[in-house]
Amino acid sequence: MAEYTVPRPVAPAGPELEPVPVAACDVCQALAQEREKARTHGRHLAVRSCNAVIAGHPHGRASGT
């Protein structure tokens, strides 16, 4: 009897699920450029790191102080 394996779903690659940098922010823009350079060089951990910093940047959040 032939064995059947279910194909694993593939996560989308690229910017589909990445945070969008704020256009007027120099920090976000620099991180976006660094992220693209890292992606070009296959540095996936650096891409994830840039995404985390962009996502955590405090744009649009109310100040707790």
KOLTOR-971789 format. One record per residue: x, y negated, z negated of N, C-alpha, C in turn; residue number from 1; residue in three letters. Coordinates in pm, 1 decimal, padded with zeros to 6 digits, always signed. Layout:
N
<<X, Y, Z>, <X, Y, Z>, <X, Y, Z>, NUM, ala>
...
! end
This chain:
65
<<+00084.8, +00118.0, +00000.0>, <+00000.0, +00000.0, +00000.0>, <+00089.1, -00124.0, +00000.0>, 1, met>
<<+00055.9, -00221.6, +00081.3>, <+00134.4, -00344.6, +00091.2>, <+00110.9, -00431.9, -00031.3>, 2, ala>
<<+00219.3, -00493.2, -00075.0>, <+00210.1, -00581.5, -00191.3>, <+00187.5, -00724.3, -00143.2>, 3, glu>
<<+00094.5, -00792.4, -00206.4>, <+00063.2, -00929.9, -00168.3>, <+00101.8, -01023.5, -00281.2>, 4, tyr>
<<+00173.6, -01128.3, -00248.2>, <+00208.5, -01228.5, -00348.5>, <+00140.1, -01359.5, -00314.2>, 5, thr>
<<+00093.3, -01426.1, -00416.0>, <+00025.8, -01553.9, -00397.6>, <+00132.4, -01662.1, -00385.1>, 6, val>
<<+00126.9, -01741.9, -00280.0>, <+00226.6, -01848.7, -00266.6>, <+00209.6, -01953.4, -00376.1>, 7, pro>
<<+00322.7, -02002.0, -00424.2>, <+00318.8, -02105.9, -00527.3>, <+00289.0, -02240.6, -00462.5>, 8, arg>
<<+00209.8, -02324.3, -00531.3>, <+00185.7, -02457.8, -00476.7>, <+00314.3, -02540.1, -00482.7>, 9, pro>
<<+00332.5, -02624.7, -00385.9>, <+00450.3, -02708.6, -00379.8>, <+00412.4, -02849.4, -00424.5>, 10, val>
<<+00487.3, -02902.1, -00520.5>, <+00462.0, -03038.2, -00567.0>, <+00501.4, -03136.2, -00457.5>, 11, ala>
<<+00424.7, -03242.9, -00442.7>, <+00459.7, -03340.2, -00340.1>, <+00595.8, -03402.9, -00367.6>, 12, pro>
<<+00675.4, -03419.0, -00266.0>, <+00805.1, -03483.7, -00280.2>, <+00791.1, -03628.6, -00238.5>, 13, ala>
<<+00872.3, -03711.9, -00295.9>, <+00871.8, -03851.5, -00257.2>, <+00786.5, -03937.9, -00347.0>, 14, gly>
<<+00747.9, -04052.6, -00298.3>, <+00686.9, -04153.9, -00382.4>, <+00538.7, -04136.3, -00414.3>, 15, pro>
<<+00473.8, -04027.6, -00370.9>, <+00330.7, -04012.5, -00392.9>, <+00291.1, -04023.8, -00539.7>, 16, glu>
<<+00372.3, -03970.9, -00628.3>, <+00339.0, -03969.7, -00770.0>, <+00434.2, -04056.4, -00852.4>, 17, leu>
<<+00505.2, -04145.0, -00789.0>, <+00602.7, -04227.1, -00859.0>, <+00542.3, -04361.1, -00899.2>, 18, glu>
<<+00593.0, -04419.5, -01008.0>, <+00544.3, -04551.3, -01048.0>, <+00584.5, -04657.1, -00945.1>, 19, pro>
<<+00499.2, -04755.2, -00928.8>, <+00523.5, -04862.2, -00833.3>, <+00590.2, -04978.2, -00907.9>, 20, val>
<<+00706.2, -05024.4, -00859.7>, <+00772.1, -05136.2, -00927.0>, <+00693.9, -05266.4, -00906.6>, 21, pro>
<<+00696.0, -05352.5, -01006.6>, <+00630.0, -05482.5, -00996.9>, <+00713.0, -05571.1, -00904.4>, 22, val>
<<+00648.7, -05628.4, -00804.2>, <+00719.3, -05702.7, -00700.0>, <+00795.8, -05824.0, -00752.5>, 23, ala>
<<+00743.7, -05890.6, -00852.9>, <+00807.0, -06013.6, -00902.8>, <+00909.9, -05988.0, -01012.5>, 24, ala>
<<+00940.8, -05861.6, -01039.0>, <+01033.7, -05828.7, -01148.2>, <+01167.7, -05783.3, -01091.9>, 25, cys>
<<+01273.7, -05855.1, -01128.5>, <+01407.6, -05818.6, -01081.5>, <+01450.4, -05681.6, -01133.7>, 26, asp>
<<+01411.1, -05648.5, -01256.4>, <+01447.8, -05518.9, -01315.5>, <+01382.2, -05405.7, -01236.8>, 27, val>
<<+01252.7, -05418.9, -01211.2>, <+01180.9, -05315.5, -01135.9>, <+01237.3, -05300.7, -00994.6>, 28, cys>
<<+01267.1, -05411.9, -00930.7>, <+01319.2, -05406.2, -00794.2>, <+01456.9, -05340.4, -00789.7>, 29, gln>
<<+01541.9, -05372.4, -00887.7>, <+01674.9, -05310.0, -00894.0>, <+01662.4, -05159.8, -00917.3>, 30, ala>
<<+01570.0, -05120.2, -01004.8>, <+01548.8, -04977.8, -01031.2>, <+01494.0, -04906.1, -00908.2>, 31, leu>
<<+01407.5, -04971.7, -00833.4>, <+01352.6, -04911.2, -00711.6>, <+01463.2, -04889.1, -00609.2>, 32, ala>
<<+01554.5, -04984.2, -00596.7>, <+01666.7, -04967.7, -00504.2>, <+01758.9, -04855.4, -00550.1>, 33, gln>
<<+01784.8, -04851.3, -00681.0>, <+01869.4, -04744.5, -00736.0>, <+01804.0, -04608.6, -00715.4>, 34, glu>
<<+01672.2, -04602.8, -00732.5>, <+01597.3, -04478.5, -00714.6>, <+01610.9, -04428.4, -00571.0>, 35, arg>
<<+01597.4, -04516.9, -00472.8>, <+01608.4, -04476.1, -00332.0>, <+01750.1, -04431.7, -00297.8>, 36, glu>
<<+01849.1, -04499.8, -00352.3>, <+01987.9, -04459.5, -00329.5>, <+02013.2, -04320.5, -00389.4>, 37, lys>
<<+01962.6, -04299.1, -00510.3>, <+01978.1, -04168.2, -00575.5>, <+01907.8, -04059.4, -00494.0>, 38, ala>
<<+01788.9, -04090.3, -00442.9>, <+01714.9, -03992.0, -00362.6>, <+01793.4, -03955.9, -00236.7>, 39, arg>
<<+01853.3, -04056.7, -00172.7>, <+01932.6, -04035.7, -00052.0>, <+02050.2, -03942.1, -00077.8>, 40, thr>
<<+02107.0, -03951.9, -00196.9>, <+02224.1, -03871.1, -00232.1>, <+02186.9, -03741.1, -00304.8>, 41, his>
<<+02056.7, -03710.6, -00312.2>, <+02013.5, -03585.5, -00373.0>, <+02028.0, -03581.3, -00524.6>, 42, gly>
<<+02031.7, -03696.6, -00588.4>, <+02047.3, -03703.5, -00733.9>, <+01909.1, -03709.7, -00798.8>, 43, arg>
<<+01845.6, -03594.4, -00811.0>, <+01706.8, -03586.8, -00856.7>, <+01688.7, -03633.8, -01000.6>, 44, his>
<<+01783.6, -03606.7, -01085.5>, <+01772.8, -03650.3, -01224.5>, <+01776.8, -03802.8, -01233.2>, 45, leu>
<<+01859.5, -03866.5, -01152.3>, <+01866.1, -04013.3, -01149.6>, <+01734.4, -04071.7, -01098.7>, 46, ala>
<<+01672.2, -04006.5, -01000.5>, <+01541.9, -04051.3, -00950.0>, <+01439.7, -04045.3, -01062.2>, 47, val>
<<+01437.7, -03935.7, -01135.8>, <+01343.1, -03920.5, -01247.5>, <+01368.6, -04023.1, -01356.1>, 48, arg>
<<+01496.1, -04051.2, -01381.5>, <+01531.0, -04150.5, -01482.6>, <+01480.2, -04288.9, -01443.5>, 49, ser>
<<+01502.6, -04326.2, -01318.7>, <+01453.2, -04455.8, -01270.1>, <+01301.1, -04462.1, -01279.6>, 50, cys>
<<+01234.3, -04353.6, -01243.7>, <+01088.3, -04349.0, -01254.0>, <+01041.8, -04370.7, -01396.7>, 51, asn>
<<+01111.1, -04309.6, -01491.9>, <+01072.9, -04322.8, -01632.3>, <+01088.7, -04467.0, -01679.7>, 52, ala>
<<+01196.0, -04532.2, -01639.3>, <+01218.5, -04670.8, -01682.0>, <+01115.6, -04763.6, -01616.5>, 53, val>
<<+01088.0, -04743.8, -01488.0>, <+00987.6, -04826.2, -01420.3>, <+00851.1, -04806.6, -01486.3>, 54, ile>
<<+00815.2, -04682.4, -01513.0>, <+00685.0, -04652.8, -01573.6>, <+00673.7, -04711.5, -01713.8>, 55, ala>
<<+00785.2, -04717.1, -01787.0>, <+00782.3, -04767.2, -01923.3>, <+00804.4, -04916.3, -01936.3>, 56, gly>
<<+00830.4, -04982.1, -01824.8>, <+00854.5, -05126.3, -01829.8>, <+00725.6, -05195.7, -01873.7>, 57, his>
<<+00734.7, -05294.7, -01960.8>, <+00615.7, -05348.6, -02027.3>, <+00529.0, -05445.5, -01946.4>, 58, pro>
<<+00527.3, -05438.9, -01816.9>, <+00442.9, -05529.2, -01739.4>, <+00295.7, -05503.0, -01764.5>, 59, his>
<<+00222.1, -05611.4, -01789.0>, <+00077.7, -05601.1, -01803.9>, <+00031.2, -05547.9, -01938.2>, 60, gly>
<<+00122.5, -05527.9, -02030.0>, <+00081.6, -05479.5, -02162.1>, <+00069.8, -05596.4, -02259.0>, 61, arg>
<<-00025.9, -05587.7, -02346.8>, <-00041.4, -05691.1, -02448.2>, <+00068.0, -05676.7, -02552.8>, 62, ala>
<<+00116.8, -05787.0, -02600.2>, <+00220.6, -05785.2, -02702.0>, <+00160.8, -05747.6, -02836.0>, 63, ser>
<<+00228.6, -05658.8, -02906.2>, <+00180.9, -05613.3, -03036.8>, <+00222.4, -05707.5, -03149.0>, 64, gly>
<<+00297.6, -05812.1, -03116.6>, <+00341.5, -05903.4, -03222.5>, <+00266.9, -06031.3, -03220.7>, 65, thr>
! end
